[in-house]
């Protein structure tokens, strides 16, 4: 696996596979850094590329996403849906002459509107592009047990467990109306949707490997749904 940023153009394999991590810059509670989503996207992408091998390259991460729901918390840097969609479209178009396939690896749920629209547009133009999720929201929604555990594994110095606080632990369906109307701050004053106090580095290692394994099954299938998202097919 070669980081694309360190590759020399004469050495790039023809019709190579480029994996592009997408994160965000936004609050992750009082205990996690603004770059949490980006760090997780990069970690998953690096591990995927290493397991794929061959001519897989990891692109520099997209660290600014659509994070308007975090308005009201200091540190937010969001470019919104329209700008993100255009960025993804133009990135794929710029790779048309040398990349055989492009896979976006997304670690922020707020990016989905722009991501699915961009991928649909690019596939209509004939590009071999798809995306897959890091799916950290399967246990809790934001800055809770999952993300905190993964960051304890990846970068423990960036986690302040002394500042970790329980946030709103309700399911997405229960908080979604308020979340849509008022943003995260209307649901959780500390910005946490979950319980980070139970997080451990060992759990983070296990969860990260689980995410990578699921992503590998999606890649192996090669099948995409109507959103351009890779699916695992009939495999468990």
Secondary structure as UniProt FT lines:
FT   STRAND          2..3
FT   HELIX           4..6
FT   HELIX           9..11
FT   TURN            14..15
FT   STRAND          16..22
FT   TURN            29..31
FT   TURN            34..35
FT   HELIX           36..52
FT   TURN            54..55
FT   STRAND          56..58
FT   HELIX           68..70
FT   TURN            71..72
FT   TURN            74..75
FT   HELIX           80..94
FT   TURN            95..98
FT   STRAND          99..106
FT   HELIX           109..111
FT   HELIX           112..124
FT   TURN            125..126
FT   STRAND          129..133
FT   HELIX           136..138
FT   HELIX           145..154
FT   HELIX           156..158
FT   HELIX           161..163
FT   HELIX           172..182
FT   HELIX           184..186
FT   TURN            189..190
FT   HELIX           196..198
FT   HELIX           201..221
FT   STRAND          223..224
FT   TURN            226..227
FT   STRAND          229..231
FT   TURN            233..234
//
